Amino acid sequence: MNKNIRDPANFLLNPPFAWGYRNAGATLTDGVWNDLTLDVEKADNDGMFSTTSGFVIVTPGWYSVKAGGRIGSSTAGYRAVRIRQNGADAEVVYMQPLSAAATPRAEVELYCNAGDTLTMGLLSAGASLSIIAGQPYYCFLRARWVAA
């Protein structure tokens, strides 16, 4: 009888959440989207993390999804980050170039079905630049379940 109260409460106290990031460096090809694979799992309580396909949703519902990528400095062109759901752009954020490293970030709320994939990519237009990796908040993708 307690499981009818305990299990939903535990779910709401610890909803599905995944955070992956890229530890290995890479160089972005100038002018084209570079879809990044995430090679480190910082957190994942629902089995979503995959080093080959980003996140694969297990529990359907509404998710708050965030992504960002730290890109080396150049005053040429512009930088961008995108979040993709099942291979289609769900959110794209552009920013002007800076003389210092820049971290474009995107955030979107998405309804996801079980089996949906979430990925992220970066764009450097104007110069082939290196990403700055190695920290969980540099090149990352995070997804948190927020509602059924």
N, C-alpha and C positions, 0 to 999 in steps of 0.2 A: 504494500500500500504506500509506503514511503517513497518508492521509486517514482510514483506519479507526481510527486512534489519535488523530490530531490533531483531527478534527471533533467527536467526542464530548467530548474534553477541553476544547476551546474552548467548547462549549455549556455545560458545567458551570461553567466559569470566568466565563461571561458569560450567565447564564440570562435569559429574557425578563423585562423589567422596564419598568414605566411609572409616571410620576409627573406628574399634572396638577394644576393649582390654579386658583383663581378670582382674577383680578386686579381685576375690576370689582366695585364695591360693590353691595349690594342690601339691600332691607328685607324681612324675613321677615313674612309675613302671620300674625297671631296665631292660634294654635290649629290650624293645618293644616300638613301636611308641605309643605315647599318643596324640590322637587328642583332642585339647582343644576347649571347647565352650567359646565364648566371651560373657561376661555378661554386658558390658557397651558400649554404642554407644557414641563416641566422636563427630563424624560428619557423616552426611549422607544426601546428597541433592537429592538422587534418589530412596530412599526406598529399598536399598539393604540389610541393616543390619537385621540379624535374630539371636536370642539367641540360636536357635536350629540347624541351618544349616550354620553358617558363613555368607557369603554374597550370595545373589541370584541376578544375573545380570538382570537389567531391560532394559538398553540401550545397544544394541549390538555394538561391536567395539573392538579396541585394547586397552588393559588396562596395565598400569604399576602396578604391584602387589608387595607389600613388606610385610614381616613377620619377627618377631623376638620373642625370648623368653629368659628371664633372669632366669638362672638356678643356684642353690646354688653351693658352692665350693666343689671340690673334685679333687684330682690328679689322680684318677682311671679312666680308660676307655676314652670315648670321648663323645661329645655332638653334637646334630644336630637339625636343624629346617627344615621343609618342607612346601611347598605350594602345595595344591592339587586343581585340577580342575575336577569337576564331579567325585570325588573319585579316580582319578589317579594322581600320582606324576607329578608335573610340574617343580619343582625345589627343590633340596635338597642340603643343605650346612652343612658340618661337620667341627668341630673344636676340637683341642686338649684340654684336661682338664687343668684347672688353679687352683692355690691355692686360688683364689678369685672367686666370682660369675662371670659367663660368660654369654654373650648375643649373641648367634649365630643369624645371620640375613641372609635372603635370598631375592633376588629381581629377577623378571622375567617379560617379556612382553608377554602377552597372548591375542589371539583373543578369545572373549567370545560372545556367542549367548545369547539372552534373555532366562532366565531360568537356565543358567549354575550356578553351585555353586562353590564358592571358600572357602577353609578351610585351617587351619594351624595345624601343630602338632609338638611336641618336642620329642626328644629321649635322654635319658641318659643311656649310656652303661658303666657299671663298678660300678655303685652305684645308689640306689634309692634316688633321690634328690628332694627337694622342689623347686617349681618355686617361684620366687619373683614377686609378682603381686602388683596391686594397683596403678600403674602409666601408663599413655597412651603409653609410649615408652618401657615398660618392656615386656609384653606378648601381642603382637598386630598383627593385620592384616589390611593393607590399600590397597585400589584399586582406581586408578584414570584413567578415560577414556582419551586416548591420540589421537586416530584417528579412523575414520570410517573403 
